[in-house]
């Protein structure tokens, strides 16, 4: 067993010891909202949005982007579990700003090993062989956080499965201060009607 597996198992045992009546929480989120945000380990939506278990749905992916799967999750969140408001929250210093589709395709063509980055850019070990499959994926990279938040809110808003009466708010989490900074154009685009 790896050290990480041991740490996770130990943490879970401690969690179980204090679990209490959380097994009685209902499936629908108690505060009736959902957050789409990035998978970055520095972001803790429970802390920055004041969440307790059972409060809200948190959907995470690389960049917090409105991918087909993220929209699928939001629609399920509303249609089956009753959320009434959604937040799209990207963040400063996002890894999705450090590459583009071509770079990712090239890195994967070199090898499937973890790449490295320095001041001159991304580098691959070219060890063990790679694949060209990465050239056929839209990686949803980011060049401007405010524009990407706006784009994602607009993509969600324009989806035919998303009811017009759900407000969608756009924010950027500041990794240096912990602040949520509204992107007014995105919130306007996501306004309920």
TIVO-2410 file (N, C-alpha, C; in nm, 3 decimals):
# residues 193
REC num residu      c1      c2      c3 atome chaine
REC   1      X   0.085  -0.117   0.000     N      A
REC   1      X   0.000   0.000   0.000    CA      A
REC   1      X   0.090   0.124   0.000     C      A
REC   2      X   0.055   0.223  -0.085     N      A
REC   2      X   0.134   0.344  -0.091    CA      A
REC   2      X   0.110   0.431   0.031     C      A
REC   3      X   0.202   0.525   0.054     N      A
REC   3      X   0.189   0.618   0.165    CA      A
REC   3      X   0.060   0.701   0.151     C      A
REC   4      X   0.029   0.741   0.030     N      A
REC   4      X  -0.092   0.820   0.006    CA      A
REC   4      X  -0.217   0.740   0.042     C      A
REC   5      X  -0.222   0.613  -0.001     N      A
REC   5      X  -0.337   0.529   0.032    CA      A
REC   5      X  -0.351   0.516   0.183     C      A
REC   6      X  -0.240   0.497   0.253     N      A
REC   6      X  -0.243   0.487   0.399    CA      A
REC   6      X  -0.296   0.617   0.461     C      A
REC   7      X  -0.251   0.731   0.410     N      A
REC   7      X  -0.296   0.860   0.464    CA      A
REC   7      X  -0.445   0.880   0.441     C      A
REC   8      X  -0.492   0.845   0.322     N      A
REC   8      X  -0.634   0.860   0.291    CA      A
REC   8      X  -0.718   0.767   0.379     C      A
REC   9      X  -0.673   0.642   0.395     N      A
REC   9      X  -0.746   0.546   0.478    CA      A
REC   9      X  -0.752   0.593   0.624     C      A
REC  10      X  -0.641   0.647   0.673     N      A
REC  10      X  -0.638   0.697   0.810    CA      A
REC  10      X  -0.730   0.818   0.827     C      A
REC  11      X  -0.723   0.910   0.731     N      A
REC  11      X  -0.810   1.028   0.737    CA      A
REC  11      X  -0.957   0.986   0.733     C      A
REC  12      X  -0.988   0.886   0.650     N      A
REC  12      X  -1.126   0.841   0.642    CA      A
REC  12      X  -1.172   0.778   0.772     C      A
REC  13      X  -1.084   0.702   0.836     N      A
REC  13      X  -1.121   0.642   0.965    CA      A
REC  13      X  -1.152   0.750   1.068     C      A
REC  14      X  -1.074   0.857   1.070     N      A
REC  14      X  -1.100   0.969   1.160    CA      A
REC  14      X  -1.232   1.038   1.126     C      A
REC  15      X  -1.258   1.052   0.997     N      A
REC  15      X  -1.383   1.114   0.951    CA      A
REC  15      X  -1.503   1.031   0.994     C      A
REC  16      X  -1.494   0.901   0.975     N      A
REC  16      X  -1.603   0.809   1.012    CA      A
REC  16      X  -1.632   0.819   1.161     C      A
REC  17      X  -1.527   0.832   1.242     N      A
REC  17      X  -1.544   0.839   1.388    CA      A
REC  17      X  -1.631   0.958   1.430     C      A
REC  18      X  -1.627   1.065   1.353     N      A
REC  18      X  -1.707   1.183   1.387    CA      A
REC  18      X  -1.822   1.208   1.290     C      A
REC  19      X  -1.860   1.106   1.213     N      A
REC  19      X  -1.960   1.122   1.107    CA      A
REC  19      X  -2.097   1.164   1.159     C      A
REC  20      X  -2.133   1.116   1.275     N      A
REC  20      X  -2.261   1.156   1.337    CA      A
REC  20      X  -2.380   1.123   1.251     C      A
REC  21      X  -2.471   1.220   1.237     N      A
REC  21      X  -2.596   1.196   1.164    CA      A
REC  21      X  -2.590   1.241   1.018     C      A
REC  22      X  -2.471   1.258   0.963     N      A
REC  22      X  -2.458   1.302   0.822    CA      A
REC  22      X  -2.516   1.200   0.726     C      A
REC  23      X  -2.532   1.076   0.770     N      A
REC  23      X  -2.594   0.974   0.686    CA      A
REC  23      X  -2.740   1.002   0.659     C      A
REC  24      X  -2.797   1.097   0.732     N      A
REC  24      X  -2.938   1.133   0.714    CA      A
REC  24      X  -2.957   1.256   0.625     C      A
REC  25      X  -2.847   1.311   0.572     N      A
REC  25      X  -2.861   1.427   0.483    CA      A
REC  25      X  -2.940   1.388   0.359     C      A
REC  26      X  -3.031   1.474   0.313     N      A
REC  26      X  -3.107   1.443   0.191    CA      A
REC  26      X  -3.018   1.456   0.067     C      A
REC  27      X  -3.056   1.389  -0.040     N      A
REC  27      X  -2.980   1.396  -0.164    CA      A
REC  27      X  -2.978   1.536  -0.225     C      A
REC  28      X  -3.091   1.607  -0.233     N      A
REC  28      X  -3.087   1.742  -0.290    CA      A
REC  28      X  -3.006   1.837  -0.201     C      A
REC  29      X  -2.930   1.927  -0.262     N      A
REC  29      X  -2.850   2.021  -0.182    CA      A
REC  29      X  -2.940   2.119  -0.106     C      A
REC  30      X  -2.915   2.132   0.022     N      A
REC  30      X  -2.999   2.211   0.110    CA      A
REC  30      X  -3.010   2.358   0.074     C      A
REC  31      X  -2.902   2.415   0.020     N      A
REC  31      X  -2.906   2.558  -0.014    CA      A
REC  31      X  -2.944   2.581  -0.160     C      A
REC  32      X  -2.970   2.477  -0.231     N      A
REC  32      X  -3.026   2.480  -0.367    CA      A
REC  32      X  -2.944   2.560  -0.468     C      A
REC  33      X  -2.811   2.544  -0.464     N      A
REC  33      X  -2.729   2.604  -0.569    CA      A
REC  33      X  -2.614   2.513  -0.605     C      A
REC  34      X  -2.552   2.542  -0.720     N      A
REC  34      X  -2.440   2.464  -0.769    CA      A
REC  34      X  -2.326   2.557  -0.809     C      A
REC  35      X  -2.205   2.506  -0.796     N      A
REC  35      X  -2.084   2.578  -0.835    CA      A
REC  35      X  -2.010   2.493  -0.938     C      A
REC  36      X  -1.972   2.556  -1.049     N      A
REC  36      X  -1.881   2.495  -1.146    CA      A
REC  36      X  -1.748   2.566  -1.129     C      A
REC  37      X  -1.645   2.490  -1.091     N      A
REC  37      X  -1.516   2.552  -1.065    CA      A
REC  37      X  -1.403   2.459  -1.107     C      A
REC  38      X  -1.281   2.508  -1.093     N      A
REC  38      X  -1.162   2.435  -1.134    CA      A
REC  38      X  -1.123   2.327  -1.033     C      A
REC  39      X  -1.051   2.227  -1.082     N      A
REC  39      X  -1.004   2.118  -0.997    CA      A
REC  39      X  -0.877   2.156  -0.920     C      A
REC  40      X  -0.823   2.276  -0.942     N      A
REC  40      X  -0.699   2.319  -0.877    CA      A
REC  40      X  -0.705   2.293  -0.726     C      A
REC  41      X  -0.603   2.230  -0.673     N      A
REC  41      X  -0.600   2.190  -0.532    CA      A
REC  41      X  -0.598   2.309  -0.436     C      A
REC  42      X  -0.564   2.427  -0.486     N      A
REC  42      X  -0.563   2.546  -0.398    CA      A
REC  42      X  -0.703   2.600  -0.371     C      A
REC  43      X  -0.801   2.557  -0.448     N      A
REC  43      X  -0.938   2.605  -0.432    CA      A
REC  43      X  -1.016   2.512  -0.342     C      A
REC  44      X  -1.076   2.567  -0.239     N      A
REC  44      X  -1.161   2.489  -0.150    CA      A
REC  44      X  -1.298   2.556  -0.147     C      A
REC  45      X  -1.387   2.514  -0.238     N      A
REC  45      X  -1.519   2.578  -0.246    CA      A
REC  45      X  -1.596   2.576  -0.115     C      A
REC  46      X  -1.577   2.473  -0.034     N      A
REC  46      X  -1.646   2.469   0.095    CA      A
REC  46      X  -1.606   2.589   0.180     C      A
REC  47      X  -1.479   2.625   0.174     N      A
REC  47      X  -1.431   2.738   0.254    CA      A
REC  47      X  -1.463   2.872   0.189     C      A
REC  48      X  -1.433   2.887   0.058     N      A
REC  48      X  -1.453   3.019  -0.002    CA      A
REC  48      X  -1.601   3.054  -0.022     C      A
REC  49      X  -1.689   2.952  -0.023     N      A
REC  49      X  -1.832   2.979  -0.038    CA      A
REC  49      X  -1.912   2.946   0.087     C      A
REC  50      X  -1.844   2.912   0.196     N      A
REC  50      X  -1.911   2.886   0.323    CA      A
REC  50      X  -2.004   2.766   0.320     C      A
REC  51      X  -1.957   2.656   0.265     N      A
REC  51      X  -2.041   2.537   0.251    CA      A
REC  51      X  -2.016   2.434   0.360     C      A
REC  52      X  -2.122   2.369   0.400     N      A
REC  52      X  -2.114   2.251   0.484    CA      A
REC  52      X  -2.163   2.133   0.399     C      A
REC  53      X  -2.136   2.013   0.445     N      A
REC  53      X  -2.184   1.896   0.371    CA      A
REC  53      X  -2.335   1.905   0.354     C      A
REC  54      X  -2.379   1.875   0.233     N      A
REC  54      X  -2.521   1.878   0.203    CA      A
REC  54      X  -2.573   2.012   0.153     C      A
REC  55      X  -2.489   2.115   0.150     N      A
REC  55      X  -2.536   2.250   0.113    CA      A
REC  55      X  -2.554   2.270  -0.037     C      A
REC  56      X  -2.456   2.230  -0.118     N      A
REC  56      X  -2.455   2.266  -0.260    CA      A
REC  56      X  -2.385   2.159  -0.343     C      A
REC  57      X  -2.411   2.161  -0.472     N      A
REC  57      X  -2.335   2.076  -0.564    CA      A
REC  57      X  -2.210   2.152  -0.606     C      A
REC  58      X  -2.097   2.082  -0.612     N      A
REC  58      X  -1.973   2.140  -0.660    CA      A
REC  58      X  -1.924   2.052  -0.774     C      A
REC  59      X  -1.918   2.110  -0.893     N      A
REC  59      X  -1.875   2.039  -1.014    CA      A
REC  59      X  -1.738   2.093  -1.049     C      A
REC  60      X  -1.641   2.003  -1.064     N      A
REC  60      X  -1.504   2.048  -1.087    CA      A
REC  60      X  -1.445   1.980  -1.210     C      A
REC  61      X  -1.369   2.058  -1.285     N      A
REC  61      X  -1.289   2.004  -1.394    CA      A
REC  61      X  -1.171   2.098  -1.417     C      A
REC  62      X  -1.083   2.063  -1.508     N      A
REC  62      X  -0.966   2.147  -1.536    CA      A
REC  62      X  -1.013   2.281  -1.594     C      A
REC  63      X  -0.991   2.388  -1.520     N      A
REC  63      X  -1.030   2.521  -1.562    CA      A
REC  63      X  -1.169   2.565  -1.518     C      A
REC  64      X  -1.250   2.472  -1.467     N      A
REC  64      X  -1.387   2.506  -1.432    CA      A
REC  64      X  -1.471   2.540  -1.554     C      A
REC  65      X  -1.440   2.473  -1.665     N      A
REC  65      X  -1.501   2.507  -1.794    CA      A
REC  65      X  -1.637   2.442  -1.814     C      A
REC  66      X  -1.720   2.508  -1.894     N      A
REC  66      X  -1.855   2.461  -1.925    CA      A
REC  66      X  -1.849   2.357  -2.037     C      A
REC  67      X  -1.784   2.247  -2.008     N      A
REC  67      X  -1.777   2.135  -2.102    CA      A
REC  67      X  -1.914   2.068  -2.111     C      A
REC  68      X  -1.929   1.980  -2.208     N      A
REC  68      X  -2.055   1.906  -2.219    CA      A
REC  68      X  -2.086   1.833  -2.089     C      A
REC  69      X  -1.985   1.773  -2.027     N      A
REC  69      X  -2.009   1.697  -1.905    CA      A
REC  69      X  -2.047   1.789  -1.788     C      A
REC  70      X  -1.986   1.908  -1.782     N      A
REC  70      X  -2.023   2.003  -1.676    CA      A
REC  70      X  -2.168   2.048  -1.694     C      A
REC  71      X  -2.209   2.075  -1.816     N      A
REC  71      X  -2.347   2.115  -1.841    CA      A
REC  71      X  -2.441   1.999  -1.808     C      A
REC  72      X  -2.403   1.877  -1.843     N      A
REC  72      X  -2.482   1.759  -1.806    CA      A
REC  72      X  -2.505   1.756  -1.655     C      A
REC  73      X  -2.399   1.779  -1.579     N      A
REC  73      X  -2.411   1.777  -1.433    CA      A
REC  73      X  -2.499   1.889  -1.381     C      A
REC  74      X  -2.486   2.009  -1.438     N      A
REC  74      X  -2.570   2.121  -1.396    CA      A
REC  74      X  -2.718   2.093  -1.426     C      A
REC  75      X  -2.745   2.035  -1.541     N      A
REC  75      X  -2.885   2.005  -1.577    CA      A
REC  75      X  -2.942   1.901  -1.480     C      A
REC  76      X  -2.865   1.800  -1.447     N      A
REC  76      X  -2.909   1.701  -1.348    CA      A
REC  76      X  -2.931   1.769  -1.213     C      A
REC  77      X  -2.840   1.859  -1.177     N      A
REC  77      X  -2.849   1.932  -1.051    CA      A
REC  77      X  -2.982   2.007  -1.040     C      A
REC  78      X  -3.023   2.067  -1.150     N      A
REC  78      X  -3.150   2.140  -1.152    CA      A
REC  78      X  -3.270   2.046  -1.168     C      A
REC  79      X  -3.268   1.968  -1.274     N      A
REC  79      X  -3.386   1.891  -1.314    CA      A
REC  79      X  -3.425   1.786  -1.212     C      A
REC  80      X  -3.326   1.717  -1.154     N      A
REC  80      X  -3.355   1.608  -1.062    CA      A
REC  80      X  -3.336   1.643  -0.915     C      A
REC  81      X  -3.255   1.748  -0.888     N      A
REC  81      X  -3.220   1.775  -0.749    CA      A
REC  81      X  -3.249   1.918  -0.704     C      A
REC  82      X  -3.314   1.997  -0.790     N      A
REC  82      X  -3.374   2.122  -0.748    CA      A
REC  82      X  -3.287   2.244  -0.726     C      A
REC  83      X  -3.165   2.249  -0.782     N      A
REC  83      X  -3.088   2.372  -0.763    CA      A
REC  83      X  -3.155   2.485  -0.841     C      A
REC  84      X  -3.143   2.606  -0.788     N      A
REC  84      X  -3.211   2.721  -0.845    CA      A
REC  84      X  -3.116   2.832  -0.889     C      A
REC  85      X  -2.987   2.822  -0.852     N      A
REC  85      X  -2.889   2.923  -0.891    CA      A
REC  85      X  -2.756   2.852  -0.916     C      A
REC  86      X  -2.679   2.904  -1.013     N      A
REC  86      X  -2.551   2.844  -1.047    CA      A
REC  86      X  -2.441   2.950  -1.049     C      A
REC  87      X  -2.322   2.909  -1.008     N      A
REC  87      X  -2.203   2.993  -1.012    CA      A
REC  87      X  -2.098   2.929  -1.103     C      A
REC  88      X  -2.036   3.009  -1.189     N      A
REC  88      X  -1.918   2.966  -1.265    CA      A
REC  88      X  -1.801   3.043  -1.204     C      A
REC  89      X  -1.705   2.969  -1.146     N      A
REC  89      X  -1.594   3.034  -1.076    CA      A
REC  89      X  -1.462   2.981  -1.130     C      A
REC  90      X  -1.391   3.068  -1.205     N      A
REC  90      X  -1.256   3.038  -1.250    CA      A
REC  90      X  -1.160   3.099  -1.147     C      A
REC  91      X  -1.030   3.097  -1.174     N      A
REC  91      X  -0.937   3.151  -1.074    CA      A
REC  91      X  -0.810   3.206  -1.138     C      A
REC  92      X  -0.743   3.292  -1.064     N      A
REC  92      X  -0.616   3.347  -1.109    CA      A
REC  92      X  -0.509   3.238  -1.108     C      A
REC  93      X  -0.403   3.260  -1.183     N      A
REC  93      X  -0.288   3.170  -1.184    CA      A
REC  93      X  -0.329   3.026  -1.217     C      A
REC  94      X  -0.418   3.013  -1.315     N      A
REC  94      X  -0.470   2.880  -1.353    CA      A
REC  94      X  -0.373   2.811  -1.450     C      A
REC  95      X  -0.353   2.683  -1.428     N      A
REC  95      X  -0.268   2.604  -1.516    CA      A
REC  95      X  -0.319   2.599  -1.658     C      A
REC  96      X  -0.449   2.618  -1.677     N      A
REC  96      X  -0.508   2.615  -1.812    CA      A
REC  96      X  -0.465   2.735  -1.896     C      A
REC  97      X  -0.398   2.832  -1.834     N      A
REC  97      X  -0.345   2.948  -1.906    CA      A
REC  97      X  -0.202   2.923  -1.956     C      A
REC  98      X  -0.144   2.809  -1.921     N      A
REC  98      X  -0.003   2.785  -1.950    CA      A
REC  98      X   0.023   2.702  -2.075     C      A
REC  99      X  -0.083   2.660  -2.144     N      A
REC  99      X  -0.064   2.581  -2.265    CA      A
REC  99      X  -0.182   2.602  -2.358     C      A
REC 100      X  -0.173   2.546  -2.477     N      A
REC 100      X  -0.284   2.550  -2.572    CA      A
REC 100      X  -0.301   2.411  -2.631     C      A
REC 101      X  -0.396   2.397  -2.722     N      A
REC 101      X  -0.423   2.266  -2.781    CA      A
REC 101      X  -0.300   2.206  -2.850     C      A
REC 102      X  -0.227   2.290  -2.922     N      A
REC 102      X  -0.108   2.242  -2.994    CA      A
REC 102      X  -0.001   2.192  -2.897     C      A
REC 103      X   0.024   2.268  -2.792     N      A
REC 103      X   0.125   2.227  -2.694    CA      A
REC 103      X   0.087   2.094  -2.631     C      A
REC 104      X  -0.040   2.080  -2.590     N      A
REC 104      X  -0.083   1.955  -2.527    CA      A
REC 104      X  -0.072   1.839  -2.625     C      A
REC 105      X  -0.112   1.859  -2.749     N      A
REC 105      X  -0.099   1.754  -2.850    CA      A
REC 105      X   0.045   1.713  -2.870     C      A
REC 106      X   0.136   1.811  -2.875     N      A
REC 106      X   0.279   1.781  -2.892    CA      A
REC 106      X   0.334   1.705  -2.771     C      A
REC 107      X   0.297   1.748  -2.650     N      A
REC 107      X   0.346   1.680  -2.530    CA      A
REC 107      X   0.301   1.534  -2.527     C      A
REC 108      X   0.175   1.510  -2.560     N      A
REC 108      X   0.124   1.373  -2.560    CA      A
REC 108      X   0.185   1.289  -2.673     C      A
REC 109      X   0.219   1.354  -2.783     N      A
REC 109      X   0.285   1.282  -2.892    CA      A
REC 109      X   0.424   1.235  -2.851     C      A
REC 110      X   0.489   1.314  -2.765     N      A
REC 110      X   0.623   1.279  -2.718    CA      A
REC 110      X   0.622   1.160  -2.624     C      A
REC 111      X   0.531   1.160  -2.526     N      A
REC 111      X   0.521   1.048  -2.432    CA      A
REC 111      X   0.395   1.065  -2.347     C      A
REC 112      X   0.366   0.963  -2.269     N      A
REC 112      X   0.255   0.971  -2.174    CA      A
REC 112      X   0.304   1.002  -2.033     C      A
REC 113      X   0.434   1.027  -2.018     N      A
REC 113      X   0.493   1.062  -1.888    CA      A
REC 113      X   0.458   1.207  -1.853     C      A
REC 114      X   0.467   1.240  -1.725     N      A
REC 114      X   0.440   1.376  -1.679    CA      A
REC 114      X   0.542   1.472  -1.740     C      A
REC 115      X   0.492   1.584  -1.793     N      A
REC 115      X   0.577   1.686  -1.852    CA      A
REC 115      X   0.630   1.779  -1.743     C      A
REC 116      X   0.725   1.862  -1.779     N      A
REC 116      X   0.778   1.962  -1.685    CA      A
REC 116      X   0.766   2.099  -1.751     C      A
REC 117      X   0.769   2.201  -1.668     N      A
REC 117      X   0.759   2.337  -1.718    CA      A
REC 117      X   0.864   2.424  -1.651     C      A
REC 118      X   0.919   2.518  -1.726     N      A
REC 118      X   1.010   2.618  -1.671    CA      A
REC 118      X   0.984   2.749  -1.743     C      A
REC 119      X   1.072   2.845  -1.726     N      A
REC 119      X   1.051   2.978  -1.784    CA      A
REC 119      X   1.040   2.975  -1.936     C      A
REC 120      X   1.097   2.874  -2.000     N      A
REC 120      X   1.091   2.867  -2.146    CA      A
REC 120      X   0.972   2.785  -2.197     C      A
REC 121      X   0.893   2.728  -2.107     N      A
REC 121      X   0.773   2.656  -2.149    CA      A
REC 121      X   0.770   2.511  -2.104     C      A
REC 122      X   0.681   2.434  -2.166     N      A
REC 122      X   0.660   2.294  -2.131    CA      A
REC 122      X   0.761   2.206  -2.204     C      A
REC 123      X   0.803   2.099  -2.137     N      A
REC 123      X   0.900   2.006  -2.194    CA      A
REC 123      X   0.855   1.863  -2.165     C      A
REC 124      X   0.880   1.775  -2.260     N      A
REC 124      X   0.845   1.635  -2.242    CA      A
REC 124      X   0.971   1.549  -2.238     C      A
REC 125      X   0.963   1.439  -2.166     N      A
REC 125      X   1.078   1.348  -2.156    CA      A
REC 125      X   1.095   1.267  -2.283     C      A
REC 126      X   0.990   1.256  -2.364     N      A
REC 126      X   0.992   1.173  -2.484    CA      A
REC 126      X   1.035   1.030  -2.454     C      A
REC 127      X   1.000   0.982  -2.336     N      A
REC 127      X   1.036   0.845  -2.294    CA      A
REC 127      X   0.912   0.757  -2.294     C      A
REC 128      X   0.922   0.645  -2.356     N      A
REC 128      X   0.814   0.547  -2.347    CA      A
REC 128      X   0.707   0.557  -2.453     C      A
REC 129      X   0.720   0.645  -2.547     N      A
REC 129      X   0.620   0.654  -2.653    CA      A
REC 129      X   0.498   0.734  -2.614     C      A
REC 130      X   0.434   0.793  -2.712     N      A
REC 130      X   0.317   0.876  -2.688    CA      A
REC 130      X   0.202   0.838  -2.779     C      A
REC 131      X   0.113   0.935  -2.799     N      A
REC 131      X  -0.005   0.914  -2.882    CA      A
REC 131      X  -0.042   1.044  -2.952     C      A
REC 132      X  -0.101   1.033  -3.069     N      A
REC 132      X  -0.149   1.153  -3.139    CA      A
REC 132      X  -0.296   1.181  -3.106     C      A
REC 133      X  -0.357   1.101  -3.023     N      A
REC 133      X  -0.499   1.121  -2.988    CA      A
REC 133      X  -0.525   1.258  -2.927     C      A
REC 134      X  -0.427   1.315  -2.858     N      A
REC 134      X  -0.444   1.446  -2.796    CA      A
REC 134      X  -0.463   1.558  -2.896     C      A
REC 135      X  -0.429   1.534  -3.023     N      A
REC 135      X  -0.446   1.636  -3.127    CA      A
REC 135      X  -0.592   1.654  -3.167     C      A
REC 136      X  -0.678   1.566  -3.122     N      A
REC 136      X  -0.818   1.569  -3.164    CA      A
REC 136      X  -0.913   1.610  -3.052     C      A
REC 137      X  -0.858   1.664  -2.945     N      A
REC 137      X  -0.937   1.707  -2.830    CA      A
REC 137      X  -0.930   1.859  -2.817     C      A
REC 138      X  -1.044   1.920  -2.787     N      A
REC 138      X  -1.047   2.062  -2.751    CA      A
REC 138      X  -1.020   2.067  -2.602     C      A
REC 139      X  -0.903   2.117  -2.562     N      A
REC 139      X  -0.860   2.115  -2.422    CA      A
REC 139      X  -0.920   2.227  -2.339     C      A
REC 140      X  -0.994   2.319  -2.402     N      A
REC 140      X  -1.061   2.429  -2.332    CA      A
REC 140      X  -0.964   2.512  -2.248     C      A
REC 141      X  -0.852   2.546  -2.310     N      A
REC 141      X  -0.753   2.627  -2.241    CA      A
REC 141      X  -0.803   2.770  -2.227     C      A
REC 142      X  -0.731   2.850  -2.150     N      A
REC 142      X  -0.775   2.985  -2.116    CA      A
REC 142      X  -0.666   3.085  -2.151     C      A
REC 143      X  -0.706   3.195  -2.217     N      A
REC 143      X  -0.611   3.303  -2.243    CA      A
REC 143      X  -0.645   3.429  -2.162     C      A
REC 144      X  -0.771   3.441  -2.121     N      A
REC 144      X  -0.816   3.557  -2.043    CA      A
REC 144      X  -0.926   3.507  -1.949     C      A
REC 145      X  -0.904   3.519  -1.818     N      A
REC 145      X  -0.999   3.463  -1.721    CA      A
REC 145      X  -1.138   3.524  -1.734     C      A
REC 146      X  -1.148   3.656  -1.741     N      A
REC 146      X  -1.280   3.719  -1.748    CA      A
REC 146      X  -1.353   3.677  -1.875     C      A
REC 147      X  -1.282   3.669  -1.986     N      A
REC 147      X  -1.345   3.627  -2.111    CA      A
REC 147      X  -1.388   3.481  -2.105     C      A
REC 148      X  -1.310   3.397  -2.039     N      A
REC 148      X  -1.347   3.255  -2.030    CA      A
REC 148      X  -1.468   3.236  -1.938     C      A
REC 149      X  -1.476   3.313  -1.831     N      A
REC 149      X  -1.594   3.307  -1.744    CA      A
REC 149      X  -1.718   3.350  -1.824     C      A
REC 150      X  -1.707   3.460  -1.895     N      A
REC 150      X  -1.818   3.508  -1.977    CA      A
REC 150      X  -1.857   3.404  -2.081     C      A
REC 151      X  -1.759   3.348  -2.149     N      A
REC 151      X  -1.785   3.246  -2.251    CA      A
REC 151      X  -1.858   3.125  -2.192     C      A
REC 152      X  -1.814   3.082  -2.074     N      A
REC 152      X  -1.876   2.965  -2.012    CA      A
REC 152      X  -2.019   2.995  -1.966     C      A
REC 153      X  -2.041   3.113  -1.909     N      A
REC 153      X  -2.177   3.150  -1.868    CA      A
REC 153      X  -2.267   3.157  -1.991     C      A
REC 154      X  -2.217   3.217  -2.099     N      A
REC 154      X  -2.296   3.226  -2.222    CA      A
REC 154      X  -2.325   3.087  -2.279     C      A
REC 155      X  -2.228   2.998  -2.274     N      A
REC 155      X  -2.249   2.862  -2.325    CA      A
REC 155      X  -2.356   2.788  -2.244     C      A
REC 156      X  -2.350   2.803  -2.114     N      A
REC 156      X  -2.451   2.739  -2.029    CA      A
REC 156      X  -2.588   2.802  -2.055     C      A
REC 157      X  -2.593   2.936  -2.056     N      A
REC 157      X  -2.719   3.007  -2.075    CA      A
REC 157      X  -2.785   2.970  -2.207     C      A
REC 158      X  -2.707   2.952  -2.312     N      A
REC 158      X  -2.764   2.926  -2.445    CA      A
REC 158      X  -2.801   2.779  -2.466     C      A
REC 159      X  -2.769   2.693  -2.372     N      A
REC 159      X  -2.801   2.552  -2.388    CA      A
REC 159      X  -2.952   2.531  -2.377     C      A
REC 160      X  -3.008   2.456  -2.469     N      A
REC 160      X  -3.153   2.437  -2.474    CA      A
REC 160      X  -3.210   2.364  -2.353     C      A
REC 161      X  -3.124   2.295  -2.276     N      A
REC 161      X  -3.172   2.222  -2.158    CA      A
REC 161      X  -3.172   2.306  -2.032     C      A
REC 162      X  -3.120   2.428  -2.041     N      A
REC 162      X  -3.108   2.515  -1.924    CA      A
REC 162      X  -3.225   2.614  -1.921     C      A
REC 163      X  -3.308   2.606  -1.817     N      A
REC 163      X  -3.422   2.697  -1.807    CA      A
REC 163      X  -3.376   2.843  -1.793     C      A
REC 164      X  -3.452   2.932  -1.851     N      A
REC 164      X  -3.419   3.075  -1.849    CA      A
REC 164      X  -3.430   3.136  -1.710     C      A
REC 165      X  -3.503   3.070  -1.617     N      A
REC 165      X  -3.524   3.131  -1.485    CA      A
REC 165      X  -3.415   3.097  -1.384     C      A
REC 166      X  -3.310   3.029  -1.429     N      A
REC 166      X  -3.196   3.000  -1.340    CA      A
REC 166      X  -3.091   3.109  -1.359     C      A
REC 167      X  -3.060   3.187  -1.256     N      A
REC 167      X  -2.951   3.284  -1.270    CA      A
REC 167      X  -2.816   3.213  -1.265     C      A
REC 168      X  -2.724   3.260  -1.349     N      A
REC 168      X  -2.588   3.205  -1.354    CA      A
REC 168      X  -2.494   3.321  -1.327     C      A
REC 169      X  -2.415   3.310  -1.223     N      A
REC 169      X  -2.324   3.417  -1.181    CA      A
REC 169      X  -2.182   3.383  -1.221     C      A
REC 170      X  -2.105   3.482  -1.262     N      A
REC 170      X  -1.967   3.462  -1.302    CA      A
REC 170      X  -1.869   3.529  -1.207     C      A
REC 171      X  -1.769   3.450  -1.161     N      A
REC 171      X  -1.669   3.502  -1.067    CA      A
REC 171      X  -1.530   3.448  -1.100     C      A
REC 172      X  -1.430   3.519  -1.049     N      A
REC 172      X  -1.291   3.472  -1.052    CA      A
REC 172      X  -1.243   3.470  -0.907     C      A
REC 173      X  -1.190   3.355  -0.866     N      A
REC 173      X  -1.132   3.341  -0.732    CA      A
REC 173      X  -0.988   3.390  -0.740     C      A
REC 174      X  -0.950   3.479  -0.652     N      A
REC 174      X  -0.813   3.532  -0.647    CA      A
REC 174      X  -0.729   3.443  -0.556     C      A
REC 175      X  -0.637   3.369  -0.614     N      A
REC 175      X  -0.554   3.275  -0.537    CA      A
REC 175      X  -0.462   3.344  -0.437     C      A
REC 176      X  -0.435   3.472  -0.454     N      A
REC 176      X  -0.348   3.545  -0.362    CA      A
REC 176      X  -0.421   3.598  -0.240     C      A
REC 177      X  -0.553   3.626  -0.255     N      A
REC 177      X  -0.627   3.688  -0.145    CA      A
REC 177      X  -0.744   3.603  -0.094     C      A
REC 178      X  -0.789   3.506  -0.173     N      A
REC 178      X  -0.905   3.426  -0.136    CA      A
REC 178      X  -1.037   3.492  -0.173     C      A
REC 179      X  -1.032   3.610  -0.236     N      A
REC 179      X  -1.153   3.684  -0.272    CA      A
REC 179      X  -1.219   3.628  -0.397     C      A
REC 180      X  -1.352   3.633  -0.396     N      A
REC 180      X  -1.429   3.606  -0.516    CA      A
REC 180      X  -1.458   3.741  -0.580     C      A
REC 181      X  -1.415   3.758  -0.704     N      A
REC 181      X  -1.432   3.884  -0.776    CA      A
REC 181      X  -1.533   3.861  -0.889     C      A
REC 182      X  -1.644   3.933  -0.883     N      A
REC 182      X  -1.747   3.916  -0.984    CA      A
REC 182      X  -1.699   3.961  -1.121     C      A
REC 183      X  -1.743   3.890  -1.224     N      A
REC 183      X  -1.724   3.931  -1.363    CA      A
REC 183      X  -1.863   3.983  -1.406     C      A
REC 184      X  -1.886   4.114  -1.395     N      A
REC 184      X  -2.020   4.169  -1.416    CA      A
REC 184      X  -2.082   4.132  -1.551     C      A
REC 185      X  -2.001   4.129  -1.657     N      A
REC 185      X  -2.054   4.094  -1.789    CA      A
REC 185      X  -2.108   3.951  -1.791     C      A
REC 186      X  -2.041   3.864  -1.719     N      A
REC 186      X  -2.085   3.724  -1.713    CA      A
REC 186      X  -2.215   3.711  -1.634     C      A
REC 187      X  -2.221   3.778  -1.519     N      A
REC 187      X  -2.342   3.773  -1.438    CA      A
REC 187      X  -2.459   3.834  -1.515     C      A
REC 188      X  -2.433   3.940  -1.591     N      A
REC 188      X  -2.538   4.001  -1.674    CA      A
REC 188      X  -2.584   3.902  -1.781     C      A
REC 189      X  -2.490   3.834  -1.846     N      A
REC 189      X  -2.524   3.737  -1.949    CA      A
REC 189      X  -2.601   3.618  -1.891     C      A
REC 190      X  -2.578   3.590  -1.764     N      A
REC 190      X  -2.644   3.477  -1.699    CA      A
REC 190      X  -2.771   3.513  -1.627     C      A
REC 191      X  -2.813   3.639  -1.637     N      A
REC 191      X  -2.931   3.685  -1.565    CA      A
REC 191      X  -3.054   3.603  -1.602     C      A
REC 192      X  -3.134   3.572  -1.502     N      A
REC 192      X  -3.259   3.497  -1.525    CA      A
REC 192      X  -3.361   3.587  -1.593     C      A
REC 193      X  -3.447   3.523  -1.668     N      A
REC 193      X  -3.555   3.601  -1.733    CA      A
REC 193      X  -3.687   3.527  -1.719     C      A
***
